[in-house]
Amino acid sequence: MTDTFHKAIRIAQANPTLQAALDANMERRLAVREQAMTSLPEDFETMRQRLHEVKTRTIARLDEYLEQFVARAQANGMIVHHAADATQATRIVIDICQQNNARLVAKSKSMVSEEIELNHALESAGLRVVETDLGEYIVQLRHEKPAHIISPAVHLRRDDVGRLFQEKLGTPYTEDIPTLVAIAREKLRQVFLEADMGISGVNAGVAETGTLCIVTNEGNARMVTTLPRVHIAVMGIERLVPTLADLALVLHLLPRSATGQKISVYNTLINGPRRPGDPDGPQRRHLILVDNGRSALRGTPLEEALLCIRCGACLNACPVYREMGGHAYVSQRGEISPYPGPIGSILAPGLLGQSEFGHLARASSLCGACKEVCPAGIDLPKLLLRVRAGGKKIETQRTPEKVPFFLAAGLRLFTWIATRPGWFHMAQKLAGLTSSLASLGGSWLRLPAFSGWGYSKDFPCPADRPFRELWPAVLDSQAGIPTREPPAPREITGDQPVIPVSTLTESLVERFEAELTALGGDFSMCAEGELARRLVEFLRKRKIEALQAWEAAYLPGDGHKLLDALKEAGIRITHQADPSIKAGLTGALAGIAASGTLLLPGGAGRPLAASLLPEIHLAVVHSDQMLPNLEQALALMEVRESAALALVTGPSRTADIEMALTIGVHGPKEIQVFCIENQG
């Protein structure tokens, strides 16, 4: 390890605010993740093995899938660029901004943009770039880099944010988190409305359809991909999956691993730019496919790192990250790595250079906790050892001839003893005699610092008795515990009643309602003839006199009759985006019962802004439109045909300040779903 790295570690460990913030974040993240995994359609091990196989196959045939993906994206109307490295990628973005006379850029969270240092390049070119994810916005105001893949401001407490907003935004000091979120919402709303350019990352690209998928909770990614006239998506070439069914697998595992949710609030699916007759969406969409070392990583001992879906679960589980935080992962020159934690200790050396970042892999206990939680099944401890042994340049681990003589001799001696049971048993006995030394100072033996081990770790104290001697005692202690006989199989005869399937499973509507309300949404069943009255009552109660609505032809039931009734009640209806309007009315392509999700397509007569800009989202869905799961929703033909769609699950939310869940960030603060009953 380097002196710079040691210094960063010591600073992090001596910071009580950082330690408290990290402890709170990690404990909460792990707890909600464990709970969320219980709701998977199949067991976690089965699903992550499937994702591992999908991603492995994709990386093995990456050239083929990239060709298919690019062809589909271009056929959909996207402008595709290829960037070999960070310099080329930033140059392409700057050129697009200059060609479109852009001055203000609204940007949503993107790890690959951190990797290529996009913000610095754009600012150097005279552009104003504003991060719109709350955590990213906070660290940008502090002129810092993100401290976590998912929670950029995990290292800060509410008083840090309160003082920051007071200093940078001129607002009164407060430690009230909802107030701080409201301040950010107000400041960033103007950025969304005035931005010339929107820039986003991409969580997954679908080769068969050319679809981009962007996952967020706050609504900022929907803003930057819907409102500005030009959108640029920056995507690492490894983020591909072959099919929409594979995307569904990612969307099951990613949010559960990252934030403990069944599904994120917003999953934006983008197939292309605005089409003739579409009420909103960018006129042009650019996709920049970034290599920046990824191709060189294929076929090396570190290739498996390309399977990462950037969920951050390994950071949350890592005891070393929990003590250091993200800003302690620094290069030889003291530059903070864009990727911290276990996966960062592999990606940074693999993509950005072994000589600069290879030492990060030594900041690991190799306990395996990261491997246990990885949704892509990446063997992170194995990859960390490979980085320690020389990274992608080597084919096998180091041989004794390449290591110091004393270490090679010690390994040979250990091998000789360990392969001879009698000698090994004798060695265990001798080691056990020394165990009493542990009581003299709490540690048995401290190795010299030059070994790379002695800086902060002690050699473990040997057991005073070998396991072979302990095991019989364990068996004796369990001798009195009665065993549990399995239940006898029940005979099934033809005389037993047949129970209808409908009584064994709850209805799709009931499941949808339960999931939506658990996430803070509201749900009402009503007959089609009652819908107008119910809507008018709701709007009058909230003193709302105007609606941005979908056109009548795209609302369930008789949309013309519904909108006419609203107009007769004095409600002004517009189909154009208006920031002053407090409520938006939409239909839906489908409701997904398993997660309480609405599938909203864009396109002619269906402005996506109606479910995004207003504070209240009113959605009408027919009970016949309910589908059991995400897989069936993504199989609908309109998912392939629409220029853009949104999967919406509850009101917008954030937990970027002290892991405190706060409702209503950039998207709606409320969502009210009216479900029309099937009268048949």
N, C-alpha and C positions, 0 to 999 in steps of 0.2 A: 504494500500500500504506500501511497505517496504522502509526503508531509501535508500537502494541501488537503488531501482527503481526510487525514487524521484531524486536522484542524477543524474542518467542517463538521466532523462527527462530534468533536468535543464541544463545539459551540451549540450544536443541536441538543446534546444531552444536558447541557447546563441551562437550557431555556425552559423554565417551569411552565410558561404559557403554552409553548409548543408541546411539551410532554402531556399536559392536561388535554389539549385539543386532540392530539393523536390517540390517546387512550380512549376518549369518548367516541371518536369516529370509528375506530377499529371494533370496539365492543358492539356498538350499535349495528355496524355493517354486517358483522358476522352473525349476529342474532337474527336480523331480518332475512338474511340470505338463507339461513338454515330453515326458517319457517316457510319461506317462499318455495323452496325445493320440494316441499311436501305436496304442492299443488301441480307438479308437472304431470303431463299426460301419461308418461312412463317414468320409471325410476331414473334417477340422475345418472347412474353409471351407464345405463343402456343408451341414454340420449347423448351423453358426452362422447361415448365411443363412436356413435353414429356421426356426430359432428367431426370428430377426429378423422374418421375415414373420408368424409366429404371434403374436408379441407386438405387432407393429404393427397387425395386424388386430384384436386384442383391445382395444387402446387406442382404435382408431377406433370400435369398437362397444361401448365399455365399459358404457354404460347397459343395453344389451340383455343382455350377458353377466352383469352384476351381477344383473339381475332373474331370470335363469334360475338363477344360483348360489344366490341367497337362497331362491327357491322350493324348490329341491331340498334345501338345508340345513334349512329349516324342516320339510319333509316327513319328513326323517330324524330329527327330534326336537331339533335345535339351536335355541337361542334367539338370534335375530339382532338386533343393535343397530347403529344408524348414528351415527357421530360426525363432525360437520362439522369440528371442530378439536381441538386438544390438550386444551383445557379441558373440552370435552364428553366426550371419550374417558376422561380420568382420573376425571371425575365418575361416569360409568357404572360403571367398575371399583370405585370406592369404594362406590357404592350396592349393588352385588352383594355385596361383602364384608360390608357391614353387614347386609344382609338375611339373610345366611347365618351371622351371628355369627362371622365369621372373625377370627382374631387372628394366625395365622402363615401367611404366603404363601410357597410355594416357586415360584421363577420360573426358567424356562430362558431362554437367550439370545434377545433380540429387539431388532433395530435400531429398529423403529418405537416400541418402549417407551422407548428412549433418546431418540428424537426428541421424544416428548411428555412426557418427564421423569416417567415413571410412578412410579418408585421414590420420588422426592422427594414426590410428591403422596400416596402411600400412607403413607409415614412421617409426614407432617404430619397425617394422619388417625388416627394412633395405631396403625398396623399394623406388624408386623415383617415385613420383606421380605428374603428370602435368595436371592441369585443362586446357581444350582447348577452352571452351567458352570464348569469349573475356572478358566479365565482371567478370567471375569466375577467369580467369587468372590474371586479375588486382588485385582482392582482395586477391588472393593467394600470389602474390608477396608482398603485404602489410601485410601478416600474419593476415588477417581479415576474418570474416565470411560474407556471402552475406547479403546485407541490404534489399533485396527485392526478392520475389519468382521468378520474371521474369527478373528484371534488377538488378543484384547483385551489380553493382558499381554505383547505382543511387545517392549515397551520395557524389560522387566525381565530380570535374570539370576538364576540359581539362588540366589546368596547374598542377593539382595533378598528372594526368597520365603522363604528360611530364616529371616532376621531378622524378617520380617513374621509368620510363624507362631509364632515364639518370643514375640514381643511381644503378639500378639492372641489366640493360642490357648493359650499357656502350654506349648508343646511344646519339647523340647530342640532346640537349634540344629543343623541339618544342611543340607548342600548336596547330599545324595543325592536325585536326582529321584524315583525310585520310592518312597522313604520319604515325601517331601513329598506325592506323589499319594495314598499310603495314608492319610496324616493327613487330607487333604481328604475322602477316601472315608468315613472313620469319622465325621467331624464332620457331613457332609452326609446320611449315612444316616438319622440321627434326624430331620433336617428333613423328609425325604421321608415318613417314617412318621408324623410328628406333624402335618404341614401340614393346615390346614383348606381351603386353596385352592391350586390350581395355575394358574400363568399362563405362557403360551407365546406365541411369535410363530408365524407361518405362512410357510413358504417358497413354497408355491403352493396356490391353491385351484382346484378343477376345476369348471367351470360345469355340465357335463352331469350330474354326479353329486352335487354339493354336498360333495365330499371336501376335507378339509384334509390337506396333506402337510407334515410337519416333519422336517427332516434334521439328524441329529447323529451324533457318533462316541462320545460318552461314556456315553450312556444316560440322562442327566438329563432330556431332554425326554420320553422314555418314562415316566420316573418321575412327572413332574408332570402328565402327561396320563392316567395310569392309577391312581395310588394315592389322591389326595385325592378327597373326595366331590363337589367342584365344580371344573370346569376352565373357565378363560377364555382364549380365543384372541384375540389382537390382530393384526389384519391390515390392511395398506395395500390400498386398493381396486385398485391396479394389479397386484397379485400373482396375478391370474387367468390361467388357460389354459383354452381351450375344452373339451378332451377328455382322457381318460386317456392316449391316445397322445401328446398334446402334453406331458403330465406326464413320460412316459418320456423324451422329448427333453430336458427340463430336467434330469432325473436322470442323463442321460449327461454333460451338459456342466457342470453345477454343481459336483459334487465334483472332477472333473478340473481345473477352473479354480481351485477354492478350495484344495484340499489335495493334489492330485495322485493321487487315488484313482479307481478305476473306478466305485465306488459307495461311499457312506458306510456305516458299520457299521449304523446304524439309520435307516430311513426309515419313519416312523409315518404310517399312513393312517387318518384319522378321518372316519367318516360320521355319527356321532351319539353320544348318551349310552348308558350301560348299559341293556340291555333286560331284560325279565323273564326270569329264569333265568340271566343272565350272572353269572359268579363274581366279576368285578372290572370296574373302569371307573367313572368319575364318574357320579353320579346325574343331574347336570345339566351340560350344556355350553353355554357362552355364546360367541358369536362377535361381536366388535366390529369393524366395518368402518370404518376410519379414512380420512377424506379429507385434512384438514389441508393444503390447498393443491394436492392432486393434480388435482382437477377444473379448477382455474384454470390449471394447466400445460398442459392439453390445448389443441391448436390454436394454441400459441405456438411460437416458434423453439426452445424448450427441451423440447418434448414428447417427443423421443426419449429423454430421460433416464428416462422412465417404463418403458422396456424393461428396466432394470437388474434382474438376479436376485440381487444382493448377494453375489457370489462373492469380491470383493476382489482379483481378478487385476490390475486396473489399478493398485492400490496397490503390489503386488509388483513390477510392471514399471516404475513411475515413478521416474526418478532423483531427482526433487525430494522425493517422499515418503521415499525412502531416506535423504536427508540431514536431513529435518525430523522425521519421525515424526508420528503422529496428533495429539498434543497441541499441536503448533504451529499447527494450523489453528484460529484463534480469530477471534471476531467483533470488531467495532469496540469492544465493551465488554470484550473479553478472555475471553468465554465460549467454551469448547472446542466445536467443531462436532461433532454426533453422527455426521456423515459426513465422514471425511477423504479425502485423495487426490484424484485426478482426478474421479471420480464425485461425491465430496463437494463439490468446488469448483463443481459444477453444481447438485446437489440442495439444498445448503444455501441458496444464493441463491434458487433456484427455489421451495422450500417454506417457508423460514423468513425470507426477506427479502433483496432485493438490497442495500438500504442497510446491513444489518448484515454480510452475508457476501459481497458481490460482489467484494471485493478478493481473495478466495481464488483466483479464476481467474487471477490474475497470477502465482501461484506454480506456473508450468508452463513447461517448455522447449518445449512444442508439438512434441516429437520424434516423436509418433505411436506410441510403444511401447504406450500404454494401448489405443489402437484395435486394434493387432495382436493383443492377447491377449483382448479382450472377447468372451465367448462369445455375447453377444446382438448383436454387430456394431454397437455404438453408435459413431458418429463423435464420439468425445470431444474431439479437438482442435477440431473445428468448433463444438461446443457451448461449449467454453471461450472461444473467440473471441466467441461470441454473448453470453456473460455479460459479457465485457469491454466489449462494445459497448452494453450496456444491458439484457441479459437478456430476460425474457419480455415486456417492455413494447414491444419494437421489432419491426418487420416485416422490416427489412433492416439491413445494417451501417450505421454512421454515415456520413454524407456529409461532404465536406470543410468544408461550412459549419458543422458542429457541432463541429469540432475546432480546436485553436489554429492561428493563421494560418501560423506557421512550418512546422508539420507538413503542413498542406494544401498550401502552396506546394512543399514538398519532394516530396510525393507526385505533384503535377502535373508537376514537372520530371523525376522518375524515369520517369513514364509516357511523357512526350514522348520521352525518350532511348531507353527500352526498346523502343519501337515503331518505331524507325528503326535498322536494322542497322548502318549506317555510323557513326552517332554512338555506338551502344552499343559497337561494337568499339573505337572511339577511347577511350571511357570506361574500358573494361577495360584498355587499354594504360596509361592514366594511373594507374589504381589499382594496377596491377602494379608501377609504379616506386616506390611507397611501401612495398612489402612488406618491404624491408630494415629498416624501423623496428621490426618485430616483435622483432628480436633485441636491441633496446635495453632492453626491460623485460618481455618476455613478453606484452605486450598492445599492440595497435595504437592504439586510441583508446577512451578512457573517456568515455561520454556523461554529461552532468550528471544529478544525482540526480532533479531535478524532472521529467525525461522519463519516469520510471518504469522506465527500462532501466538507468540507470547505477548503481543501488544495489548490484547484485551481478553485473552482466554487462558484458563488454567487447564492443565492436564487433569482429566477426571480421576477421582479417587477410586482405586480398585475395590471390588466387593471383598468382604472378609471371608466369604465362603463361595466356592464355585457354584454355578447353577446346577450342576449334576448332583451336588449334595443338598441343595435347597429343594429340588423338585420332589423328592419323596415326602418331604414334610408338607408340601402343598397338597399332595394327593391324600395324605393322612387327614389333613384338616377338612377335606371335602368328603371324607368317607361317610359321614353321618347325614349328608344332605340328600334328601330323597329325590329321585329322578322323576320327571313328569312324563307320564305315558301319553302318547298321542291319542286323540279321540278316535274311537272306532268309526269306520266309514259308515254313513247312513245309507241304507238300501233305498233305492229309488224305484218305485213301482208305477205301473200305469194308472193306479187308482188315485195318485196324488193330483191335487188340482193344478191347473195351468194358470199361473199368475200373469195377467196382461203386462206387457212391457211398460205401458204408460204408468202403471202404479209403482214400478220399480225405480223409475227415474223422474226427477222433477221436470216440469215443463221448461222449455227453452226461455219463455218469457219470464218465469219466476227466477230462473238462474241469472238471466240478464239483470233483472231488477236487483237481486241480492248483491251481485258484483258491483253494479254501478253505485248503489247507495253506500256500499262499504268504502268507496273511494270519494265520497262527498258529493256525488251527483244526486239529483232528484228524479223520481219516476212516477208517472201517472198513467193508468189505464183509462181509456174513454172510448165511447162509440164515435163513429165518424161524425154523426150529427151534433155531438156535444163539443167537438174540438174547438170550433170558433168561439163559443161562449167561454170555454175554459181558458183559452188564450187571452181573450179580452179581459177576463177577471184577473188574470195574472199580471197583465200589462198595467191595468188601472191601479192595482194594488201597489205596483212599483212606480207609479206615476210616469210611465213610459209612453210617449206619444208617437214614436217613429220606430220602424223596423227596417233593417236591411235584410231582404228575403230572397230566397231562390224564386225563380219564375214559376208560375202556377203549374205548368206542365210537368214539373219535376218534383212536386210535392205529392205525398201519398194521398190517395182518395181523389176527391174533386177539388183540386188546388184552386181553380178559378172561383168556385163558390166560397172557399175559405178566405182567399185574399179579398174578395168583394165584401164579405162579412166584416173583416177587420177594417176596411176602409169606411164602411157604413158606421162603424163604432168610433170613427174619428182617428184611427191609426194611420199615420202616413207611411206608405210603403215605397221603398226604393230598392233597386237592384245594384246600385253602385256603392262602392266603398265610401263611407263617411265617418271619420274618426269621432264625430260628435254623437253618433247614434249609440245607444246603450245596449241594444239587444239585436241579435241576429236570428233569423228563422231559416232552418234548412230541413230538407228531407234526409234520406240516407239510402245508400245502396244495400246495406245489410246491417243487422245487429249481431254481434258475436257473443253468444250466451256465456261462454267459458270465462270471459274477462270483462263483460259489460262494456264492450267496445263498439263504436259506430264506425262504419266504413263510409267515408264521404268522398265521392268523386268530384273533380272539378270539371270544367267544360262549359259549353254554351248553356246559359240559363242557371248555372250552379256556381256562383262565386264562392271560392274557398275563403275569401275574406269575411264572409258572413258568419263563419264559425271561428273566426280568429281575432278580428279587431274589436268587436263589441265586448262589454264586460259580462254579458249574459248570453249564453248560447241556448236557444230553444230548438229542439230537434224533434221531428215527427217521423215515426217509423211504424210500419204496419207489422202486426204480430206474425204475418206470413213471411216477413223478411228476416226473421230470426234464424241464424245458423248456429250449429253447435260449437264450432271451433275456428281457429285462425286458418287452418289448412283449407277448409271449404271456402272461406271468404276469399283467400288469395287465388283460388281456382276459378273465380268468376271471370268471364271474358273481359268485362269492363276494366279489370285491374290491368290488363295488357293494353287496352285501347285508349284509356284516358291519358291526357298529357300529365296530369298530376292527381294524386289522391291523398287523403289523410285518414289514418286510423286514430280515432279520438277516444280516450278512456278517462272520463272525469274532467274536472277543472284543472287548469294549469297549476303547477306546484314547483317548489324548490326546497332543498334542504342544504343549501350551500353555506349557510351561516350556522355553525355549531350543530349541524345535523337536526336543526329545528324545522319540522315540516311547516311550510307556509303556503297557503292556497292563494292563487291569483298572482301570477308574475306577469308575463307578457301576453299570454292568451287569456281567455275568459276566466272570471272568478267563479262563475256559476254555470252549471249545465243542467237543463231541465228537459227530460225526454218524455214526450207524450206518445204512448203506444196505442194505436187504433186496434180495437178488438176485432177479431175475425167473426163476422156475423153469420158465417155459414156453418 
